[in-house]
Amino acid sequence: MKVLLHSCCGPCASACVPRLKAEGHEVVMFFANSNIDTEAEYEKRLAAARQLAEAEGVELVPLPYDHAEWLREVAAGLEDAPEKGARCQKCFRYNLEKTAEACGKMGLDAFATSLTVSPHKVSSMVFAASDDPKFMKADFKKREGFKESLRRAAELGLYRQSYCGCEFSKR
């Protein structure tokens, strides 16, 4: 099966890509992260995703950065929402909708997200953000996925950020 993996960052995806490949899937990474607060930070994370894609021998498709759209479509009115609250839920939906759209345009079989590898994200909340039948609800936290992402990111020398991405997560 050909799977489009929404990749929130290189370190998180570093555990997801090998797992999907081990399950027999052909993986394409999709970097859709307009939630990231600055273009400079976006570029650092994109560079790490490119580094991982090259190491894994998979294609990387980046969606153009548009933080202004993300602020309008996702954060407006939810600036003071707590982490793991309504803003995060809307952000997951936004990124998964972009991924589903790309999956359809590319003619791929399914899509998943690396968001579920992080202990800072509630997998059930991520899963609730999309009811698309092509969405593989893979919980990459399982089988020590986060621990593996730390090991693999260090092994590859990937840039590891210290916050989710949006300016609101820095609080």
Secondary structure, 3 states (H helix, E strand, C coil): CEEEEECCCHHHHHHHHHHHHHCCCEEEEEECCCCCCCHHHHHHHHHHHHHHHHHHCCEEEECCCCHHHHHHHHHCCCCCCCCCCHHHHHHHHHHHHHHHHHHHHHCCCEEEEHHHHCCCCCHHHHHHCCCCCCECCCCCCCCCHHHHHHHHHHHHCCCCCCCCCCHHHHC
